[in-house]
Amino acid sequence: MRPSAHKRGYTRRWSAYSESRLKRNPLCVGYPAGVHKDRAVLATVTDHIIAAAKAPELFWDKSNHQSLCDDCNKRKAIAEEGALATG
């Protein structure tokens, strides 16, 4: 069974960081690239480009973060994990 989101590092500190980051990077980068075509879509999630579970040392590495909307985040989770991931 997968550990809780909190135990995986998604704490209040992460929430505050993500909220601040999304204010500076408010648009979804799209997954897969180009999915939004020329439309601007607001991001709702700070995503780890390389999954935190695969590379925990990159959890706080800002170069490993991207802004995604919920739909793109779900598509990425399905593509990489074969199922919906939460947290």
Contact map, one row per residue, 1 for C-alpha under 8 A:
111000000000000000000000000000000000000000000000000000000000000000000000000000000000000
111100000000000000000000000000000000000000000000000000000000000000000000000000000000000
111110110000000000000000000000000000000000000000000000000000000000000000000000000000000
011111110000000000000000000000000000000000000000000000000000000000000000000000000000000
001111111110000000000000000000000000000000000000000000000000000000000000000000000000011
000111111110000000000000000000000000000000000000000000000000000000000000000000000000000
001111111100000000000000000000000000000000000000000000000000000000000000000000000000000
001111111100000000000000000000000000000000000000000000000000000000000000000000000000000
000011111110010000000000000000000000000000000000000000000000000000000000000000000000000
000011111111111000000000000000000000000000000000000000000000000000000000000000000000001
000011001111111000000000000000000000000000000000000000000000000000000000000000000000000
000000000111111100000000000000000000000000000000000000000000000000000000000000000000000
000000000111111110000000000000000000000000000000000000000000000000000000000000000000000
000000001111111111000000000000000000000000000000000000000000000000000000000000000000000
000000000111111111100000000000000000000000000000000000000000000000000000000000000000000
000000000001111111110000000000000000000000000000000000000000000000000000000000000000000
000000000000111111111000000000000000000000000000000000000000000000000000000000000000000
000000000000011111111100000000000000000000001100000000000000000000000000000000000000000
000000000000001111111110000000000000000000000000000000000000000000000000000000000000000
000000000000000111111111000000000000000000000000000000000000000000000000000000000000000
000000000000000011111111110000000000000000000100000000000000000000000000000000000000000
000000000000000001111111111000000000000000111100000000000000000000100000000000000000000
000000000000000000111111110000000000000000000000000000000000000000000000000000000000000
000000000000000000011111110000000000000000000000000000000000000000000000000000000000000
000000000000000000001111111000000000000000000000000000000000000000100000000000000000000
000000000000000000001111111100000000000001110000000000000000000000100000000000000000000
000000000000000000000100111110000000000111100000000000000000000000110000000000000000000
000000000000000000000000011111000000000111110000000000000000000000111000000000000000000
000000000000000000000000001111101000000000000000000000000000000001110000000000000000000
000000000000000000000000000111111111000000000000000000000000000000011001000000000000000
000000000000000000000000000011111110000000000000000000000000000000010001101100000000000
000000000000000000000000000001111110000000000000000000000000000000000001000100000000000
000000000000000000000000000011111110000000000000000000000000000000000000000000000000000
000000000000000000000000000001111111110000000000000000000000000000000000000000000000000
000000000000000000000000000001111111100000000000000000000000000000000000000000000000000
000000000000000000000000000001000111111110000000000000000000000000000000000000000000000
000000000000000000000000000000000111111000000000000000000000000000000000000000000000000
000000000000000000000000000000000101111100000000000000000000000000000000000000000000000
000000000000000000000000000000000001111110000000000000000000000000000000000000000000000
000000000000000000000000001100000001011111000000000000000000000000000000000000000000000
000000000000000000000000001100000001001111100000000000000000000000001000000000000000000
000000000000000000000000011100000000000111110000000000000000000000011000000000000000000
000000000000000000000100011100000000000011111100000000000000000000111100000000000000000
000000000000000000000100010100000000000001111100000000000000000000111100000000000000000
000000000000000001000100000000000000000000111110000000000000000000111100100000000000000
000000000000000001001100000000000000000000111111000000000000000011110000000000000000000
000000000000000000000000000000000000000000001111100000000000000011110000100000000000000
000000000000000000000000000000000000000000000111111100000010000111000000000000000000000
000000000000000000000000000000000000000000000011111000000000000111000000000000000000000
000000000000000000000000000000000000000000000001111101100100000100000000000000000000000
000000000000000000000000000000000000000000000001111111110000000000000000000000000000000
000000000000000000000000000000000000000000000001011111111110000000000000000000000000000
000000000000000000000000000000000000000000000000001111110000000000000000000000000000000
000000000000000000000000000000000000000000000000011111110000000000000000000000000000000
000000000000000000000000000000000000000000000000011111111110000000000000000000000000000
000000000000000000000000000000000000000000000000001111111110000000000000000000000000000
000000000000000000000000000000000000000000000000000100111111100000000000000000000000000
000000000000000000000000000000000000000000000000010100111111100100000000000000000000000
000000000000000000000000000000000000000000000001000100111111100100000000000000000000000
000000000000000000000000000000000000000000000000000000001111110100000000000000000000000
000000000000000000000000000000000000000000000000000000001111111110000000000000000000000
000000000000000000000000000000000000000000000000000000000001111110000000000000000000000
000000000000000000000000000000000000000000000000000000000000111110000000000000000000000
000000000000000000000000000000000000000000000001110000000111111111000000000000000000000
000000000000000000000000000000000000000000000111100000000000111111100000000000000000000
000000000000000000000000000010000000000000000111100000000000000111110000000000000000000
000000000000000000000100111110000000000000111110000000000000000011111000000000000000000
000000000000000000000000001111100000000001111110000000000000000001111111100000000000000
000000000000000000000000000101000000000011111000000000000000000000111111100000000000000
000000000000000000000000000000000000000000111000000000000000000000011111110000000000000
000000000000000000000000000000000000000000000000000000000000000000011111111000000000000
000000000000000000000000000001110000000000000000000000000000000000011111111100000000000
000000000000000000000000000000100000000000001010000000000000000000011111111110000000000
000000000000000000000000000000000000000000000000000000000000000000000111111111000001100
000000000000000000000000000000100000000000000000000000000000000000000011111111100000000
000000000000000000000000000000110000000000000000000000000000000000000001111111110000000
000000000000000000000000000000000000000000000000000000000000000000000000111111111111100
000000000000000000000000000000000000000000000000000000000000000000000000011111111111100
000000000000000000000000000000000000000000000000000000000000000000000000001111111110000
000000000000000000000000000000000000000000000000000000000000000000000000000111111100000
000000000000000000000000000000000000000000000000000000000000000000000000000011111111100
000000000000000000000000000000000000000000000000000000000000000000000000000011111111000
000000000000000000000000000000000000000000000000000000000000000000000000000011101111100
000000000000000000000000000000000000000000000000000000000000000000000000010011001111110
000000000000000000000000000000000000000000000000000000000000000000000000010011001011111
000010000000000000000000000000000000000000000000000000000000000000000000000000000001111
000010000100000000000000000000000000000000000000000000000000000000000000000000000000111
